[in-house]
Amino acid sequence: MSLLEVKSVTAGYDELKIVKGVSLEIRKGEIVVLLGSNGAGKTTLINAIIGLVKDKDGSITFNEDEIINLPAFEVAKKGMILVPQGRGLFNKMSVLDNLYLGSYLPKARNRREELLERVFSIFPKLKERNKQKAGSLSGGEQQMLAVARALMSGPELLILDEPSLGLAPKIVHSLFETIYMINKEMGITIFLVEQNLKQALSVAKRGYLLESGKMVLSGNKEDLVQNKEVKKAYLGM
């Protein structure tokens, strides 16, 4: 069953159209990856989906409800949460306070302690460091905190924008193992925006390739890996 459907979406800023007629589908329970080089339009597409870009046309449905004209806070209420590139943490606040901020939605506030217990079971290091300021954590720990804060909202769809950016290979591997666990054990659908194809396809079964604002390829992991352009750009082959 489709959870998110994007149909012929064009989006941008004023007269500048970044995303041009893009369509994609994410079904419940999937991990789907969106590939694309810098400047391809990935972040603009994500921002259009979650309601941060106002200048857009087409159709975006979430759980069969049309959301293209909804503001971001209404989209979040429906259960779609973004972990942005750069993490967006409040560095001078404690780990625990950052997590509590993630449970600002009414349905999450009522489950705050339950969600906190679940998050600490997934990220035990955050429990150990819950009184530390977020800015004092390592890069990998900050990424854990960003994901954990998003989980505190009780999302149905979790969107991760370049989660591996700037992390050491060992940390990246651990992060993707956690992403897989979140999907399988918590049943959260995940839309993964990534340039690290090898790691992305270690957890995702299906994906899309965006170039110059247009969707140029879609298919399962075998389709992506066998594509000549993908091999050249993302696998160094």
Secondary structure, DSSP 8 states (H G I E B T S, - for coil): -EEEEEEEEEEEETTEEEEEEEEEEEETT-EEEEE--TTSSHHHHHHHHHT---EEEEEEEETTEE-TTS-HHHHHHTTEEEE-TT----TTSBHHHHHHHHT-SHHHHTTHHHHHHHHHHH-HHHHHTTTSBGGGS-HHHHHHHHHHHHHTT--SEEEEESTTTT--HHHHHHHHHHHHHHHHHH--EEEEE-S-HHHHTTT-SEEEEEETTEEEEEEEHHHHHH-HHHHHHHS--
